[in-house]
Amino acid sequence: MSSVIAVPELITTAATDLANIGSTLSRAHTAAAASTVTALPAAEDEVSAEIAALFSAHGQGLQALGAQAAAFHDQFVQALNAGAGSYASGEAANVTQLENTIVTNIAGSPATQPIPAPQNPTFTGTPSVASRIETAVLQPVKDVLTVTGVYNQLGEPGSPVLTLLASNALSPILSNSPPKFLPLLLGETVQHTTYDGMSVVQITPAHPDGNYVVAIHGGAFVLPPTLFHWLDYTVMAYQTGATIEVPIYPLMQQGGTAGVVVPEMAGLISAEIAAHGAPHVSVLGDSAGGTLALAAVEYMVANNETVPASMVLLSPWLNVADTNPNIGFVHDPILPPLGSGAQNIGKVWAGGLPENNPLVSPLYGSLKGLPPTYVYSGSLDSVTPDVLVLQQEAVSQAAPISFVLRTGEIHDWVLLSPDGFRYWPQIDQELGA
């Protein structure tokens, strides 16, 4: 393969020089035209006249050739200029493509905007370098938790691990209240209220706008809110002016079950709607919080109650039985593998109800009557196979559910991955906050 190196500036200079030469030749041809095209006879005899006519004919032919040469010269100059422009634009395009490639590899490319449930869902976007490093680091941590039996203890309500997680020993990483520095830094007020015996943390921004978001935290029904949750909630309140209501629902090891918590969560959402109006209330849930959010709103629809304006579900756990066979093909670097003791969480959370009861696993509930709902999930997330089932149900039931399916992202990536932060403003808009 041969290579050509072209410098656009040199080509342009050469074209300019040739154009100047062409102008000089053109002036010379014009100056010589009078004496070459019309030659005067040396005398008045017939021989002189014939010789003059012959020279004139040659002169006319010379001028014709000169005109053709000038035209060719002009075309050549134009070609050089065009070539220089092509090389320059091609060079610019190559530079732009290189820059885009570098930026994409480092920062990743975003997934498509939320789209209504398509017939054939596709994962889009690419993870950033930071996200890929995070995934590589998390995988051996998961392996250690699996081998040491920590995951097994998550499904045992009385285990030392669950007792530790429910305590304040790991604060501020796990806590039922935001770290004091966050609201202090953002000028927010934190109040602790209750609804039907359930604690509720209210985060009020400095300039509230009258909108309210019921934010239901995840954590497999065994973890209190994490630092990542409080960071998201306080930043959302600061950036949007919305007041964030965070229910501290009873965890599995505290006796919390779907049959009790879901109706209670639906009652809290209904109370917010009654107080502020449905257009000013929305619901956010991640992971197990997404389970509660969808189950609660389905419960409200089934009981002919007014639903909130919108709902956002981040990596929702839609079927706590994890019976979808495609889960085994997902290389999840966070969630416990199928067959571990942690899968017992679903059974305990069901509290005697069948695991396919909509209060337990909202994938089995009706999607009719839901508000506009936005679902975010990643290809490295064990809950995603059931998210794809939800997508199929949304199509068949004509439910107003839109999806962002992102390539190479982990469970709860909107909160836990560096790539998730760019979606926070988009999610704020979807919540009407």
C-alpha positions in Angstrom: 0.0 0.0 0.0 1.4 3.4 -1.0 1.0 6.5 1.1 0.6 10.1 0.1 1.5 13.0 2.3 -0.1 16.3 1.3 0.3 19.7 2.9 -2.7 21.8 2.0 -0.8 25.1 2.6 1.9 24.2 0.1 -0.7 23.2 -2.5 -2.5 26.4 -2.1 0.8 28.4 -2.5 1.7 26.4 -5.7 -1.8 27.1 -7.2 -1.3 30.9 -6.5 2.1 30.9 -8.2 0.7 29.1 -11.2 -2.2 31.5 -11.4 0.3 34.4 -11.5 2.3 32.7 -14.3 -0.9 32.2 -16.2 -1.7 35.9 -16.0 1.7 36.8 -17.3 1.4 34.4 -20.3 -2.1 35.7 -21.0 -0.8 39.3 -21.2 2.1 38.2 -23.5 -0.3 36.4 -25.8 -2.6 39.5 -26.0 0.3 41.8 -26.7 1.6 39.6 -29.5 -1.8 39.0 -31.0 -1.8 42.1 -33.2 1.6 41.3 -34.8 1.1 37.6 -35.2 -2.5 37.2 -36.3 -2.3 40.0 -39.0 1.1 40.0 -40.7 1.7 42.8 -43.2 3.1 41.9 -46.7 6.7 43.0 -47.3 5.7 44.5 -50.7 2.7 44.8 -52.9 3.4 41.9 -55.2 1.5 38.6 -55.1 4.4 36.6 -53.5 4.7 39.0 -50.6 0.9 38.8 -50.1 0.9 35.0 -50.0 3.8 34.9 -47.5 2.0 37.4 -45.3 -1.2 35.4 -45.4 0.8 32.2 -44.5 2.4 33.9 -41.4 -1.0 35.3 -40.4 -2.6 31.8 -40.5 0.3 30.4 -38.4 -0.2 33.3 -36.0 -3.9 32.6 -35.7 -3.1 28.9 -35.0 -0.6 29.9 -32.4 -3.2 32.1 -30.7 -5.7 29.3 -30.7 -3.2 27.0 -29.1 -2.4 29.7 -26.6 -6.1 30.0 -25.7 -6.4 26.3 -25.2 -3.2 26.3 -23.0 -4.7 29.1 -21.0 -7.9 27.3 -20.4 -6.0 24.1 -19.4 -3.9 26.2 -17.1 -7.0 27.7 -15.4 -8.5 24.3 -15.0 -5.2 23.0 -13.5 -5.1 25.9 -11.0 -8.7 25.3 -10.0 -8.0 21.6 -9.5 -5.1 22.4 -7.2 -7.2 24.8 -5.2 -10.0 22.3 -4.9 -7.5 19.6 -3.9 -6.0 21.8 -1.2 -9.5 22.4 0.1 -10.4 18.7 0.1 -7.2 17.8 1.9 -7.8 20.6 4.4 -11.4 19.5 5.1 -10.4 15.9 5.2 -7.6 16.7 7.7 -10.1 18.6 9.8 -12.6 15.7 9.7 -9.8 13.3 10.7 -8.8 15.5 13.6 -12.5 15.8 14.7 -13.0 12.1 14.4 -9.8 11.4 16.4 -10.9 13.9 19.1 -14.3 12.3 19.3 -12.8 8.8 19.6 -10.5 9.9 22.4 -13.3 11.7 24.3 -15.7 8.7 23.8 -13.1 6.2 25.1 -12.4 8.4 28.2 -15.8 9.8 29.0 -18.0 7.2 27.3 -20.9 8.0 25.0 -24.4 8.5 26.4 -27.3 6.2 25.7 -30.2 7.4 23.7 -32.9 9.6 25.3 -35.8 7.7 26.9 -37.9 6.1 24.2 -41.3 4.5 24.5 -41.1 0.7 24.8 -39.8 -0.4 21.4 -40.6 -3.8 19.8 -36.9 -4.7 19.8 -35.1 -3.0 22.7 -31.4 -2.2 22.2 -28.6 -1.2 24.5 -26.8 2.0 23.5 -23.9 4.2 24.6 -20.5 3.1 25.9 -19.1 3.1 29.4 -16.4 5.6 30.3 -12.9 4.5 31.4 -13.8 5.4 35.0 -16.9 3.2 34.8 -14.9 0.3 33.3 -12.3 0.6 36.1 -15.1 0.5 38.6 -16.5 -2.6 37.1 -13.1 -4.3 37.1 -12.6 -3.4 40.8 -16.1 -4.5 41.9 -15.9 -8.0 40.4 -13.2 -9.4 42.8 -15.0 -7.8 45.7 -18.2 -9.7 44.7 -16.2 -12.9 44.5 -14.9 -12.4 48.1 -18.3 -11.7 49.4 -19.6 -14.8 47.7 -16.8 -17.1 48.9 -16.9 -15.8 52.5 -20.6 -16.4 52.8 -21.6 -12.7 53.3 -24.1 -12.9 50.5 -25.6 -16.0 52.2 -26.2 -14.1 55.4 -28.2 -11.4 53.6 -31.1 -13.8 53.3 -31.1 -14.7 57.0 -33.0 -12.0 59.0 -31.1 -12.7 62.3 -27.6 -12.9 60.8 -24.8 -10.7 62.2 -24.4 -9.1 58.8 -28.0 -7.9 58.6 -27.8 -6.7 62.2 -24.7 -4.7 61.4 -26.3 -3.2 58.3 -29.4 -2.1 60.1 -27.4 -0.3 62.8 -25.7 3.0 62.6 -22.2 1.4 62.9 -21.5 2.1 59.2 -22.7 5.7 59.3 -22.4 7.9 57.2 -22.1 5.2 54.5 -25.4 3.8 55.6 -27.7 6.0 57.5 -31.4 6.9 58.0 -30.5 10.6 57.7 -28.3 12.6 55.3 -24.8 13.5 56.6 -25.1 16.9 58.2 -22.6 18.5 55.9 -24.7 17.9 52.8 -27.8 20.0 53.7 -25.6 22.5 55.5 -23.5 23.0 52.4 -26.6 23.3 50.1 -28.6 25.5 52.4 -31.4 22.9 53.0 -33.5 22.1 55.9 -34.0 18.4 57.1 -37.0 17.4 59.1 -38.0 14.0 60.5 -41.7 13.3 60.3 -43.9 10.2 60.3 -46.6 8.7 58.2 -48.7 5.9 59.7 -45.8 5.1 62.1 -43.2 5.1 59.3 -40.4 7.6 59.5 -40.1 10.1 56.7 -37.1 12.4 56.1 -38.1 15.6 54.4 -35.4 17.6 52.6 -36.6 21.2 51.9 -34.4 23.4 49.6 -33.7 27.1 50.4 -36.3 28.2 47.8 -39.0 25.4 47.5 -41.0 25.6 44.3 -44.0 23.6 45.5 -43.1 20.3 43.8 -42.5 17.1 45.8 -40.6 13.9 45.0 -41.2 10.7 47.0 -37.8 9.1 46.8 -37.8 5.4 47.8 -34.3 4.1 48.4 -33.0 0.7 47.3 -30.8 -1.8 49.1 -32.4 -5.3 48.6 -34.9 -4.5 51.5 -32.1 -5.0 53.9 -30.1 -1.8 53.7 -30.9 1.7 54.9 -30.2 4.6 52.5 -26.6 4.9 51.4 -24.4 8.0 51.1 -25.1 7.9 47.3 -28.8 8.2 47.9 -28.5 11.2 50.2 -26.1 12.8 47.7 -28.7 12.4 44.9 -31.6 13.6 47.0 -29.9 16.7 48.4 -28.5 17.7 45.0 -31.9 17.2 43.4 -33.5 19.4 46.0 -30.8 22.1 45.5 -30.9 22.1 41.7 -34.7 21.8 41.2 -36.3 23.5 44.2 -38.4 20.3 44.8 -38.9 19.0 48.3 -37.8 15.4 48.7 -39.7 13.0 50.9 -37.6 9.9 51.8 -39.6 7.2 53.6 -37.6 5.1 56.0 -39.6 1.9 55.5 -39.1 -1.1 57.8 -36.4 -3.5 56.4 -36.7 -7.2 56.1 -34.7 -7.9 59.3 -37.0 -5.4 61.1 -40.1 -7.3 60.1 -40.9 -5.4 56.9 -42.8 -7.4 54.3 -44.4 -6.5 51.0 -48.0 -7.0 52.3 -47.5 -4.3 54.9 -45.0 -1.9 53.3 -46.4 -1.6 49.8 -49.9 -0.4 51.0 -48.2 1.9 53.5 -46.0 3.4 50.7 -49.1 3.9 48.5 -50.8 5.7 51.4 -47.8 8.1 51.7 -47.9 8.9 48.0 -51.7 9.4 48.2 -51.2 11.7 51.2 -48.7 13.8 49.3 -51.1 14.1 46.3 -53.9 15.1 48.6 -51.8 17.8 50.2 -50.1 19.2 47.1 -52.0 18.0 44.0 -51.1 15.2 41.6 -49.3 17.5 39.1 -46.8 18.4 41.8 -46.0 14.9 43.1 -43.7 12.4 41.5 -42.0 9.1 42.6 -38.4 8.0 42.3 -37.3 4.4 43.2 -34.1 2.5 42.7 -33.4 -1.2 42.9 -35.7 -2.5 45.7 -37.0 1.0 46.0 -38.1 0.6 42.4 -39.9 -2.5 43.4 -41.8 -0.6 46.1 -42.5 2.4 43.8 -44.0 0.4 41.0 -45.9 -2.0 43.3 -47.3 1.0 45.3 -48.5 2.9 42.2 -50.0 -0.3 40.7 -51.8 -0.7 44.1 -53.1 2.8 43.8 -54.5 2.2 40.3 -56.1 -1.0 41.5 -57.9 0.9 44.3 -59.0 3.7 42.0 -56.7 6.3 43.6 -55.2 9.3 41.9 -51.6 8.5 40.7 -48.6 10.9 40.7 -47.6 13.0 37.7 -44.7 10.7 36.8 -42.4 7.9 38.0 -38.7 7.1 37.5 -37.4 3.6 38.2 -33.6 3.0 38.4 -32.6 -0.7 38.0 -35.9 -1.9 39.5 -36.0 -5.4 41.0 -39.3 -6.5 39.3 -39.4 -10.2 40.1 -37.9 -11.0 43.5 -38.0 -14.7 42.7 -35.4 -14.2 40.0 -36.8 -17.0 37.9 -35.9 -15.5 34.6 -33.3 -18.0 33.0 -31.5 -15.1 31.2 -30.3 -13.8 34.5 -27.6 -16.5 34.5 -26.1 -15.0 31.4 -25.5 -11.5 32.9 -22.0 -10.9 34.2 -23.1 -8.7 37.1 -20.2 -7.4 39.2 -22.4 -6.4 42.2 -25.5 -8.5 42.8 -25.1 -12.0 44.3 -25.2 -14.9 41.9 -28.2 -17.1 41.5 -28.5 -19.9 44.0 -26.8 -17.9 46.8 -28.5 -17.5 50.2 -29.3 -13.9 49.3 -32.0 -15.2 47.0 -33.9 -16.0 50.1 -34.5 -12.3 50.6 -37.4 -12.5 48.1 -39.1 -15.3 50.0 -38.8 -13.5 53.4 -39.9 -10.2 51.9 -43.0 -11.9 50.4 -44.1 -12.6 54.0 -46.4 -15.5 53.2 -47.6 -14.1 49.9 -46.8 -15.8 46.7 -43.7 -14.4 45.0 -45.7 -13.7 41.9 -48.1 -11.5 43.8 -48.0 -7.9 42.4 -47.3 -6.5 45.9 -44.2 -8.7 46.0 -43.1 -8.7 42.4 -44.7 -5.8 40.4 -43.8 -7.4 37.1 -47.0 -9.4 37.5 -49.2 -6.4 38.1 -51.2 -4.5 35.5 -49.5 -1.6 33.8 -52.7 0.0 32.8 -53.4 3.4 34.4 -49.7 4.1 35.2 -48.4 7.7 34.9 -45.6 8.4 32.5 -42.8 6.1 33.7 -39.1 6.1 32.9 -36.9 3.0 33.4 -33.1 3.0 33.5 -31.1 -0.2 33.4 -27.7 -1.5 32.2 -26.4 -4.6 30.4 -24.3 -5.7 33.4 -27.3 -5.7 35.7 -29.0 -9.0 36.9 -32.4 -7.3 37.0 -32.2 -6.3 33.4 -33.7 -9.5 31.9 -36.9 -8.7 33.8 -36.7 -5.1 32.7 -36.8 -6.5 29.1 -39.9 -8.5 30.1 -41.4 -5.3 31.4 -40.7 -3.7 28.1 -42.6 -6.4 26.3 -45.5 -6.0 28.7 -45.5 -2.2 28.1 -45.8 -2.8 24.4 -48.6 -5.3 24.7 -50.5 -3.2 27.3 -49.8 0.2 25.6 -48.4 1.5 28.9 -46.7 4.9 29.0 -43.3 3.5 29.9 -40.0 4.7 28.3 -36.6 3.1 28.6 -32.9 3.9 28.7 -30.9 0.7 28.3 -27.2 1.5 28.6 -24.3 -0.7 27.4 -21.7 -1.9 30.0 -23.3 -0.4 33.1 -23.8 -2.0 36.5 -26.8 -2.3 38.8 -28.1 1.0 40.0 -25.5 2.7 37.7 -27.3 6.1 37.7 -26.4 6.3 41.4 -23.3 4.2 41.6 -21.4 4.8 38.3 -19.5 7.9 37.3 -21.5 7.8 34.0 -24.8 8.2 35.9 -24.3 11.8 36.9 -24.9 13.1 33.4 -28.4 11.7 33.6 -29.4 13.5 36.8 -30.7 16.7 35.0 -32.7 14.5 32.6 -34.2 12.5 35.4 -35.1 15.8 37.3 -37.1 16.9 34.2 -38.9 13.5 34.0 -39.9 13.9 37.6 -41.2 17.4 36.9 -38.9 18.6 39.7 
